[in-house]
């Protein structure tokens, strides 16, 4: 799956640093409509994220781009499941946003911590399926 780059018709939002930090919308992807698509995207993006071990500037940029697709998959589960798996998916959504923001802002240690947290939630989520 390749991306051509930033789209010009996408609104960008960036507020004060810190707690008010908002992601810059570089890519606008369609929502995921089926569970099978969500599973496929979540598995493939998680594999891609696991392959990122250097967390240098290039990998942080790649992680940032990968999170756009992962956010869509996690959102599908957070909105369409129920019970414990939905709660885990909602927790994953928060953590994926942390991965997104920290990688976008080139923060290696924060990105690593958020990725580790995401991988733990992913394992819990997939065992519950």
Phi, psi and omega per residue, in radians:
X1 nan 2.103 -3.112
X2 -1.973 2.712 3.111
X3 -2.116 2.451 -3.102
X4 -1.468 -0.341 3.133
X5 2.269 -2.883 -3.081
X6 -1.218 2.447 3.092
X7 -1.681 2.447 -3.078
X8 -1.334 -0.397 -3.068
X9 -1.540 0.155 -3.101
X10 -1.736 2.244 -3.140
X11 -1.211 2.405 3.076
X12 -1.885 2.449 -3.104
X13 -2.328 2.209 3.033
X14 -2.560 2.075 3.134
X15 -1.824 -2.852 3.137
X16 -0.958 2.630 3.106
X17 -1.201 2.919 -3.140
X18 1.592 -2.420 -3.036
X19 -1.093 -0.510 -3.102
X20 -1.505 0.068 -3.064
X21 -1.085 2.288 3.122
X22 -2.105 2.559 3.114
X23 -1.220 2.627 3.012
X24 -1.530 2.214 -3.083
X25 -1.406 1.636 -3.136
X26 -1.490 -0.556 -3.121
X27 -2.219 2.481 3.061
X28 -2.070 1.904 -3.107
X29 -1.876 2.658 3.080
X30 -1.179 2.613 3.041
X31 -1.152 2.672 3.093
X32 -1.508 2.298 -2.992
X33 -1.837 -0.268 -3.096
X34 -2.257 2.677 3.132
X35 -1.110 -0.699 -3.128
X36 -1.093 -0.680 3.089
X37 -1.158 -0.727 3.128
X38 -1.091 -0.741 3.113
X39 -1.084 -0.818 -3.116
X40 -1.061 -0.812 -3.126
X41 -1.149 -0.756 -3.125
X42 -1.099 -0.760 -3.132
X43 -1.152 -0.795 -3.089
X44 -1.194 -0.716 -3.137
X45 -1.218 -0.612 3.104
X46 -1.140 -0.723 3.071
X47 -1.049 -0.761 3.126
X48 -1.080 -0.731 -3.139
X49 -1.166 -0.679 3.132
X50 -1.103 -0.486 -3.127
X51 -1.315 -0.246 -3.126
X52 -1.504 1.836 -3.070
X53 -2.069 -0.352 -3.132
X54 -1.401 -0.636 -3.084
X55 0.931 0.673 2.995
X56 -1.392 -3.107 -3.065
X57 -1.006 -0.723 -3.138
X58 -1.135 -0.817 -3.139
X59 -1.151 -0.651 3.089
X60 -1.087 -0.691 3.073
X61 -1.101 -0.778 3.134
X62 -1.098 -0.717 3.095
X63 -1.060 -0.784 3.122
X64 -0.969 -0.805 -3.131
X65 -1.170 -0.712 3.136
X66 -1.057 -0.619 -3.077
X67 -1.112 -0.417 3.109
X68 -1.047 -0.802 3.114
X69 -1.222 -0.736 -3.131
X70 -1.080 -0.696 3.108
X71 -1.012 -0.692 3.140
X72 -1.149 -0.724 -3.141
X73 -1.160 -0.813 -3.131
X74 -1.113 -0.693 3.123
X75 -1.062 -0.675 3.111
X76 -1.007 -0.846 -3.113
X77 -1.192 -0.693 -3.138
X78 -1.098 -0.527 -3.101
X79 -1.609 -0.443 -2.961
X80 -1.993 -0.079 3.087
X81 -1.729 3.134 3.054
X82 -2.475 2.931 3.070
X83 1.222 -2.610 -3.039
X84 -1.080 -0.669 -3.132
X85 -1.152 -0.613 3.100
X86 -1.177 -0.718 3.109
X87 -1.059 -0.777 3.108
X88 -1.090 -0.737 3.122
X89 -1.095 -0.672 3.113
X90 -1.162 -0.675 3.061
X91 -1.124 -0.716 3.105
X92 -1.057 -0.687 -3.132
X93 -1.037 -0.730 3.128
X94 -1.136 -0.762 -3.109
X95 -1.200 -0.706 3.112
X96 -1.090 -0.634 3.067
X97 -1.104 -0.666 3.081
X98 -1.125 -0.731 3.081
X99 -1.050 -0.794 -3.121
X100 -1.009 -0.943 -3.076
X101 -1.142 -0.766 -3.090
X102 -1.203 -0.667 3.109
X103 -1.236 -0.668 3.122
X104 -1.063 -0.591 -3.099
X105 -1.732 0.273 3.002
X106 1.057 0.680 3.133
X107 -1.816 1.676 -3.019
X108 -1.044 -0.921 -3.054
X109 -1.137 -0.737 3.111
X110 -1.142 -0.672 3.116
X111 -1.120 -0.787 3.141
X112 -1.060 -0.785 -3.136
X113 -1.084 -0.759 -3.140
X114 -1.183 -0.677 3.092
X115 -1.097 -0.779 3.116
X116 -1.027 -0.724 3.112
X117 -1.145 -0.740 3.109
X118 -1.073 -0.813 -3.113
X119 -1.048 -0.681 3.098
X120 -1.121 -0.762 3.105
X121 -1.144 -0.691 3.115
X122 -1.035 -0.796 3.128
X123 -1.066 -0.774 3.106
X124 -1.095 -0.751 -3.121
X125 -1.113 -0.789 -3.080
X126 -1.277 -0.478 3.076
X127 -1.251 -0.430 3.136
X128 -1.427 -0.068 -3.074
X129 -1.482 nan nan
